[in-house]
Amino acid sequence: MELDDTVCYCFHVKKRKILSYLRVNRPKVASQISECASAGTGCGWCVPYLKKYFKEYQESGALTADEVKPLDYAQARQAYIDAGKGKPPK
């Protein structure tokens, strides 16, 4: 995934917005990323990615491109929802 790809489908938050939030607000813990347009507070699918981005930013001050392709990410999220593991907001 690149910077303009969606990470949080529930609230349509792109990776670039998360990076900007990390840079400007410098959260102390990963859960504070939820203050960025409610990212991670819907179905929960993106929470592991948000934690990864938080850790990566803390260590290097940047985010690298994910190896996962946007379409694969979206399909995996849909499978997660279909399996009943998360409910997107209404």
N, C-alpha and C positions, 0 to 999 in steps of 0.2 A: 504494500500500500504506500502511496505517495502522500504528500502533504494535503492535496485537495480531495482525497478520498474520505468518505464518511466512516467514522469509527462508531459513533453512537447513532444507530438508526432510529431509535425511539424519539430522539430530540434533534436529529439531523445535525450532529456536531462533527465537523471535519477535523482531521488530524492537525491541520494548520491552526485552527482555533485553540486546540488543546496545547500545542506548542506555545502559542502566544500567551495563553493563560499561565503556563508554567514560567515563562520568561518574565512576565509582568508581575504576577502575584507571588511567586516563589512559595508555593504551599509547603508546609512542614510535613504533612502526611499525604499519601495518595488519595485518601477519601475526600480531601478538600477539592479535588478536581470536579467533584459534583457541583461545585459553585459555578462552574463553567457551563452555563446553559443546561444545567441538570444532567450532564453527562454521567452515565452509569446508574441512574436512579430509576430506569424503566425496567426492562426485562432482565438486566444483569449480564447479558452476553458480553458487553465490552469491558466489564470490570477488570478481567485479567490483563487486557491490553492497556487500560489506563494505569494499572499498577506497574506494568512493564515500562510504559513511557515515563512515569514518575521516576522510577529507579534509573532508567537510562539518562534522563535529564539531570538527575542529581549527580551522577557519575561523570558525565561528559559535557553537560550544558547544551546538548543538541539531541535530536532524534534522528535515527537512521531509517532508511526505507525498510519496511517489513518485507519478508519474502513472500508472504501470502498475497495472492492477487485479489483485487476488490470483488470480483464476481465470486470467487471461492469463499471469501469472507462472508459475503451476503448470503450465499447458499448455506454455509455452515450455521449462520445465525438463524436462518429459517428452519433448519433441521432442529436446532435447539428449541425454538418456539414450538414446533410441531410435536416435539417429544414431551411438551408440557413442563419444561425446565424453567421457563420464564414467560411472563405475560407482558406484552407490550402495552404501554398506556393507551387509554381510550381517547 
